[in-house]
Amino acid sequence: WSDSGEKGNFLSTFKMVVHASYPARDKCCGLVLMEKCQALAKALNYDGFDLNLYFANENKQRFDAAFIQKNKDALQGLSKAYICGPPRFNEELPIHLETLGIGRSKMFFI
């Protein structure tokens, strides 16, 4: 199946883009798993997995209104957004995503 619900080669239509932000590299939950997925995708020449890591102590990047505006072209094509973070993040990020026309029905909190 594909994201549109049609039968077909799932991997030919599936794309996962991960944006993960942590205070520091040593505070990153699941870093090894994410990096292994990225390495596997690269080894298989599969462009359906895109990992973007942000560490506040290294690049000062936060998921805020400025981040959303900077990445709006990539984010506007979202079919789904899975959101996981502390309460304030979970409250603010949907507001920013809505400014791009991404409705709450496409947002899932995990």
C-alpha positions in Angstrom: 0.0 0.0 0.0 1.0 3.6 -0.3 0.2 6.7 1.7 -2.7 7.2 -0.7 -4.1 3.8 0.2 -3.4 2.2 -3.2 -1.7 -1.1 -3.5 1.8 -0.9 -4.7 5.4 -0.8 -3.7 5.3 0.9 -0.3 9.0 1.9 -0.4 8.6 3.6 -3.7 6.1 6.1 -2.2 7.1 6.3 1.4 9.3 9.0 2.8 10.1 9.6 6.4 11.7 12.9 7.4 12.9 13.0 11.0 13.6 16.4 12.6 14.9 15.7 16.2 16.1 18.3 18.6 17.9 17.6 21.9 19.8 19.7 24.4 23.0 17.8 23.7 24.3 14.8 21.8 24.7 12.8 25.1 21.0 13.6 26.0 19.7 12.1 22.7 17.2 9.3 23.1 17.5 6.8 20.3 20.5 8.4 18.6 22.1 5.1 17.7 18.9 3.7 16.2 18.3 6.8 14.1 21.9 6.9 12.9 21.7 3.1 12.0 18.5 3.7 10.0 20.3 6.6 8.2 23.3 4.4 7.4 21.1 1.6 6.2 19.2 3.9 3.9 22.4 5.3 2.5 23.9 1.8 2.0 20.8 0.7 0.1 20.8 3.9 -1.9 17.3 4.6 -0.6 16.3 8.3 -0.5 13.1 7.7 1.6 14.7 8.4 4.9 16.0 11.8 5.9 17.5 12.4 9.3 18.0 16.0 10.6 19.4 16.2 14.1 19.7 19.4 16.1 21.6 19.8 19.3 21.0 23.1 21.2 24.5 23.1 22.7 26.0 22.8 19.2 23.9 24.8 16.8 21.3 26.6 19.0 18.5 25.4 16.7 15.1 25.1 18.3 11.8 24.1 16.8 10.1 27.4 17.0 8.4 29.9 14.6 11.8 30.8 13.0 12.6 27.1 12.4 9.2 26.5 10.8 9.6 29.5 8.5 13.1 28.5 7.5 11.9 25.0 6.6 8.5 25.9 5.3 9.0 24.5 1.8 10.0 21.1 3.1 7.3 21.1 5.8 4.3 22.1 3.6 4.3 18.7 1.8 3.6 16.8 5.0 1.0 14.1 4.9 1.4 13.5 8.6 3.3 15.0 11.5 4.2 12.9 14.5 5.0 15.1 17.5 6.8 14.1 20.6 8.2 16.4 23.2 7.7 18.2 26.5 4.3 19.8 27.1 5.3 23.3 25.9 6.7 21.9 22.7 3.5 19.8 22.1 1.4 23.0 22.6 3.5 25.3 20.5 4.6 23.2 17.5 1.0 22.6 16.2 0.3 26.3 16.2 3.4 26.9 14.1 2.5 24.0 11.7 -1.0 25.4 11.3 0.5 28.6 9.9 1.6 26.5 7.0 -1.8 25.0 6.4 -1.1 21.7 8.1 -4.3 20.8 9.9 -4.6 19.2 13.3 -6.1 16.1 11.7 -2.6 15.4 10.2 -0.9 15.8 13.6 -0.4 12.8 15.9 1.1 13.0 19.4 3.3 10.1 20.5 
